[in-house]
Amino acid sequence: MDQRMTRPRRLSPTHHARPGDRRSTRRERPVSWSDFRTAVSFDPSNRLLVAVPAISEKRAEHAWLGDAVAPHTRVGDADVYRREYERGAVYWSDGTGAHEVHGEIAARWLALGGESSFLGLPTTDEQPLIGVDGGYAHFEGGSVYWTARHGAAVVHGMVRDIWSLLGWERSALGLPVADVGFDPDRHEFSGCFEHGTITWSPAGGPDIAITASAASPGELGADERDALGRLAADFAPRP
């Protein structure tokens, strides 16, 4: 019997990007077998030991992601790792944990610059919207909502904070229909939703406008009325 040990096959460092992907310009280094073996043998504090199992566990939760199409890859020089699969990718960092991104939400996030954009890394997996063909995912710097009717919309900053206080998509405002915009002349952020708008500026504070149909008696709940009252009173006081 041949008693010799078989040397494990070295993982290919080739990166298989999906068509249309836009990646960070930071240097990315595929994690090879020798990298992992070195971490196991000589550096127990190496985050690779945490990242690889966490990414694999997240993939096991979502079998629909399919087979891996690239090795575990370290993103830039930070302790951020990624692995791409046939229908999405899983990202891991010590601060955010492991989360998947896929489909239209991933495409919108990548178009903005992915993890190097103001949105940062995903902090949730994509979640389905109840009663609507769509979903959403939260990131370090905001949220991306997608529906078949409105497409993808990015909500962030104070507009997102105000909307979340009102109850997110369950509020009288409904779902976002466009990215939060910024008017440099008025120094004002604005978000457009199915049933109204939210605007905010450092000087003017919040301004919530709800259409008559959405604000008719019986539709605006007590919790929302209370939240709107608190916003007008002291959420962002005017000078």
N, C-alpha and C positions, 0 to 999 in steps of 0.2 A: 504494500500500500504506500502511495506517495504521501509522506508525512509533511511535505512542505506547505507552508501557509500561502494562501493566494492573496496577493496584494490587492487591496480594494481599488476599483476603477476610479481614476481621477475625474471629478466632475468637470464638464466642459465649461469654460468661462464665457462662452458665446452668449450674448444677450439677444433674445428674440423679441423684439418690440412689435406690438400690434400696429397695423396701419393707422396713421393719424395720430399716434401718441406723440405728445410733446413732453419732453423730460427736462428735469433740471439740468443746468449747465455744469453743476458740480460734478466732480470726478466720482464715478461709481466703480466699485471693485467687486466682481463676483467672488463669492466665498467658496474656496476650493476645499477638497478633502484634507489637504495638508494644513490649511488654515484651521479647520475644525479640529483635526488631530492635535495640533499645537495647543489650541485653547484647552482641550480636554487634559492634555498631559502636563502643561506647564503654567497655565493661567486660569485658575478656577474662577476668578472674578470677571473674566471676559464675558460681555453681554451676549455674545454669540451662543453661549450655552443655554441662555434663557430664550433668545429670539427664535432659534430654529425649532425647538419643541412647541413654542407658543404659536408660531405660524402654521406648523403641521396640525396642531389641535384645532385651530380655526378652520383650516381646510377640511378637516374631518367633520366639522359641524355643517359644512356647506358642500356636499358632494357634487352639486350641480356646477361648481367651479371647474370641474374636469381635471385633467392631468396637468402636471407642471410642465411648463414650456421653457423654463430657465432655472438655474440654480438659485439658492438663497443669495441675495446681493446686498452688500452694505451700501447705503446711499450717502454719498459724500464722506465726510470725516466724522460725522456724528454717529451716535449709537442708534441708528435707524436702519432697519433691514426690510427687504421686500422679497416676495417671491411671486412670480407671475404664473397664472394658470390659463387654461384655454378660454375661460369666460370671465376673467377678472384677475384681481391681484390682492394679496394680503400684505399689509404694512404693519410693522411692529416698532414701538419705541418704549422705553422704560416708563415714560410719563403717560402714554396713551394706551398701551397694551396692543394686542393684535386685532385688526379689523379689516374686513374685506371692502373693496370698492369694485363696482362693475357697471356696465351699461351706460345709459345716458348721463347718470350722475357722475360716474368716473370720467366720461368724456368731457363734461363741463369743467370738472376740477382740473383735469390735465391741460385743458385749453388755457386755463388761468395760470398754469405753472406748477400744478400738483403740489407736492409737499413744500416747495420753495415759494409758493404764493402766500398771500395774506391769510388764506384759509388754513394753511398748515396741514397737519396730519389728520386722518379720520379718527374720531373718538367714539363712533358707533358703527355697526354694520348698517347697510341699507335697511330701512324699515318700511313696510307697506302702509299705504294710506287706506283708511277704512272707508269703504263705499266709493272709492275713486280709483281709476286705473293709474296708479303712480306710486311714488315712494319718496323717501327723504333720507338724508344722512347728515349727521352733525360732524363738524370739524373743529379744530382748535380755534379758528378765527371766524366761524360762521356756520351756516347751513346751506345745503343745496336741496331744493325741492324739485321734483319732476312729475308732471302729469302728461298723459297723452294729449290732453286738450291745450295746455299752456306751454308745454316744453319745460326746460330747466330754468330755474330762477335761483339766484344767490341772495340770501338775506344775511346781513351782518350788522355789527355796530349797535348803536342805540335803537335803530329801527327794529332790529331783531329782538333786543331786550324788551322793548315796549310791547311788541307783538307777542312775545312769550308770556309776558305778564297778563295779557288779555286772554291767553288760552291757546296760542298757536293757531293751527288751522281750524280748531273747534270754536274759535271766537266768531263774532259777528262779521269780522273782516274776511274770513275764509282763507283761501290759499293765495300765495304770491303768484303774480302773473308776469313779473319782470324782475330783473336784478335791481337791488337797491342802487339808486343813482345819487350823484353829488353835484350840486350847483356851486361852482367856485365863486360866482359873483355874490351869491347870498350866503355862502358858507353853510349850506343846508343839505341834509341827507333826506331822501324820500324813497318810500316803498309803495308800490302799487299792488293792491290785492283785489280779489274778486268783488268785494263789496265795500271798497273804500280805500283810503290812503293813510299813511303815517308819514309825517314830516318831523324832522328834529334839527335844531341848530343850537350851538352853545348860547347864543344870545336870546333866541326865542323859545327854547324849550320844546316840548312835544306838542304836536297838533294832530289829532285823530279825527278823520272825517269818515263817517259811515253813511252809506246811501240810505235813502228813506225806506226802501223795501227791506233792507237788512236791519234797520233800526226801528221798525214798526213794533207796536206793543206786542209783547209775548215772545219776541225773538231775542231781544237783548236781556240776558239773564242778570240776576241780582249781583252775582260775582263780577260780571263785566262792568256793570254800572258802578260798582264800588271801585273797581280798578281804574276806570276812567276818571272817577272823582279824585282818587289819590294822585293820578298822573297830573291832572290840572292843578291840584293844590300844592304838591310838594315834590313830585318826582324829579323835575328839573326846573327849579325856581327861576323865574325871570329876574334879571338884574334890577 
